[in-house]
């Protein structure tokens, strides 16, 4: 699996910021109020970051050969979740950053003050999710020895993944 592409994340953030700023500006120019994001968005991002962190710790245990219920297939799913979290949070960082910028430039109006405050909550959560996704994605990388496709450890013996006990 390829690593997360930082230029693509930056492009997604810039496109999201430009679109959100232009959309909010067109709403305000036409006499409508801007779309204010819910502050719960930050809580959702933080909950996703905590879940991703816990799953990443399980992947680390798997890589170290310690007992865990994580399987190699589960580790792949965590890596895919890291990719989607990183790209999604970069989009929201761009959008919420643009809304924060638009709201702070018109701070005197109460609607734009509420827009700025609500954007801060979501922006903090999106930044935390992005950082956690990048860290956990680094944990999910295979060692250089294992990139050949065979599941062997450094001594050349097959990797003995701990299995889940069935009752």
C-alpha positions as CSV (number, residue, x, y, z in Angstrom):
1,X,0.0,0.0,0.0
2,X,1.3,3.4,-0.8
3,X,2.0,6.0,1.9
4,X,-0.2,9.0,2.4
5,X,0.7,11.7,-0.2
6,X,1.4,15.0,1.5
7,X,1.0,17.0,-1.8
8,X,-2.4,15.5,-2.4
9,X,-3.4,16.3,1.2
10,X,-2.3,19.9,0.6
11,X,-4.2,20.1,-2.6
12,X,-7.3,18.8,-1.0
13,X,-7.0,21.4,1.8
14,X,-6.4,24.3,-0.6
15,X,-9.4,23.3,-2.9
16,X,-11.6,22.9,0.2
17,X,-10.6,26.3,1.5
18,X,-11.1,28.0,-1.8
19,X,-14.5,26.4,-2.3
20,X,-15.7,27.1,1.2
21,X,-14.5,30.7,1.1
22,X,-16.2,31.3,-2.3
23,X,-19.4,29.6,-1.3
24,X,-19.7,31.5,2.0
25,X,-18.9,34.8,0.2
26,X,-21.6,34.2,-2.4
27,X,-24.1,33.4,0.3
28,X,-23.3,36.6,2.2
29,X,-23.3,38.7,-1.0
30,X,-26.8,37.4,-1.9
31,X,-28.1,38.4,1.6
32,X,-28.2,34.9,3.1
33,X,-26.5,33.9,6.3
34,X,-23.5,31.6,6.2
35,X,-23.6,27.9,6.9
36,X,-22.3,27.5,10.5
37,X,-20.7,24.2,11.3
38,X,-21.8,22.4,14.4
39,X,-19.3,22.3,17.3
40,X,-20.1,18.6,17.7
41,X,-17.9,18.1,14.6
42,X,-14.8,18.5,16.7
43,X,-16.0,15.9,19.2
44,X,-16.6,13.5,16.3
45,X,-13.1,14.0,15.0
46,X,-11.6,13.5,18.5
47,X,-13.6,10.3,19.0
48,X,-12.3,9.0,15.6
49,X,-8.8,10.0,16.6
50,X,-9.0,8.1,19.9
51,X,-10.4,5.0,18.1
52,X,-7.7,5.2,15.5
53,X,-5.0,5.5,18.2
54,X,-6.3,2.5,20.0
55,X,-6.3,0.4,16.9
56,X,-2.8,1.6,16.0
57,X,-1.5,0.4,19.4
58,X,-2.9,-3.0,18.6
59,X,-1.1,-2.9,15.3
60,X,2.1,-2.1,17.1
61,X,1.6,-5.1,19.4
62,X,1.1,-7.3,16.3
63,X,4.4,-6.0,14.7
64,X,6.3,-6.7,18.0
65,X,5.0,-10.2,18.2
66,X,3.0,-9.6,21.4
67,X,-0.4,-11.2,22.1
68,X,-3.2,-9.2,20.4
69,X,-6.4,-9.9,18.7
70,X,-5.3,-7.9,15.7
71,X,-4.7,-9.8,12.5
72,X,-2.6,-8.8,9.5
73,X,-5.9,-8.2,7.6
74,X,-7.1,-6.0,10.5
75,X,-3.8,-4.1,10.3
76,X,-4.5,-3.5,6.7
77,X,-7.9,-2.1,7.5
78,X,-6.4,0.2,10.1
79,X,-3.9,1.5,7.4
80,X,-6.9,2.1,5.0
81,X,-8.7,3.9,7.8
82,X,-5.5,6.1,8.3
83,X,-5.6,7.1,4.7
84,X,-9.2,8.0,4.6
85,X,-8.9,9.9,7.9
86,X,-5.9,11.8,6.7
87,X,-7.5,12.9,3.4
88,X,-10.9,13.7,5.1
89,X,-9.4,15.7,7.9
90,X,-7.2,17.7,5.4
91,X,-10.4,18.6,3.5
92,X,-12.1,19.7,6.7
93,X,-9.0,21.6,7.8
94,X,-9.2,23.6,4.6
95,X,-12.9,24.2,4.8
96,X,-13.0,25.1,8.5
97,X,-9.9,27.2,8.1
98,X,-11.6,29.2,5.4
99,X,-14.7,29.6,7.5
100,X,-12.6,30.8,10.4
101,X,-10.8,33.3,8.2
102,X,-14.1,34.6,6.8
103,X,-15.7,34.9,10.2
104,X,-12.8,36.7,11.9
105,X,-12.6,39.3,9.1
106,X,-16.2,40.2,10.0
107,X,-16.0,39.7,13.7
108,X,-18.4,42.6,14.6
109,X,-21.4,40.7,13.4
110,X,-22.7,38.1,15.8
111,X,-23.4,35.5,13.1
112,X,-19.8,35.7,11.9
113,X,-18.5,35.5,15.5
114,X,-20.5,32.3,15.9
115,X,-19.1,31.0,12.6
116,X,-15.6,31.6,13.9
117,X,-16.1,30.0,17.2
118,X,-17.8,26.9,15.8
119,X,-15.1,26.6,13.2
120,X,-12.4,26.5,15.9
121,X,-13.9,23.5,17.5
122,X,-14.0,21.5,14.3
123,X,-10.6,22.7,13.2
124,X,-8.9,21.5,16.4
125,X,-10.6,18.1,16.1
126,X,-9.6,17.8,12.4
127,X,-6.0,18.7,13.2
128,X,-5.8,16.1,16.0
129,X,-7.3,13.5,13.7
130,X,-4.8,14.3,11.0
131,X,-1.8,14.0,13.3
132,X,-3.0,10.7,14.8
133,X,-3.7,9.3,11.3
134,X,-0.2,10.2,10.2
135,X,1.4,8.6,13.3
136,X,-0.7,5.4,13.1
137,X,-0.1,5.1,9.3
138,X,3.7,5.1,10.1
139,X,3.0,2.3,12.6
140,X,1.2,0.2,10.0
141,X,4.2,0.2,7.6
142,X,5.9,-3.1,7.0
143,X,9.6,-3.5,7.8
144,X,12.0,-3.3,4.9
145,X,12.6,-7.1,5.1
146,X,8.9,-7.9,4.7
147,X,8.3,-5.9,1.6
148,X,9.2,-8.9,-0.6
149,X,5.7,-10.3,0.0
150,X,6.5,-13.3,2.1
151,X,5.7,-13.3,5.8
152,X,9.0,-14.0,7.4
153,X,10.8,-12.3,10.3
154,X,14.4,-11.1,10.3
155,X,15.8,-14.6,11.0
156,X,14.1,-16.0,8.0
157,X,11.5,-18.0,10.0
158,X,7.8,-17.7,9.3
159,X,6.1,-15.1,11.4
160,X,4.1,-16.8,14.1
161,X,1.1,-14.5,14.6
162,X,-0.7,-15.0,17.9
163,X,-4.0,-16.6,17.3
164,X,-7.2,-15.9,19.2
165,X,-8.2,-18.5,21.7
166,X,-11.5,-20.1,20.9
167,X,-13.7,-21.6,23.5
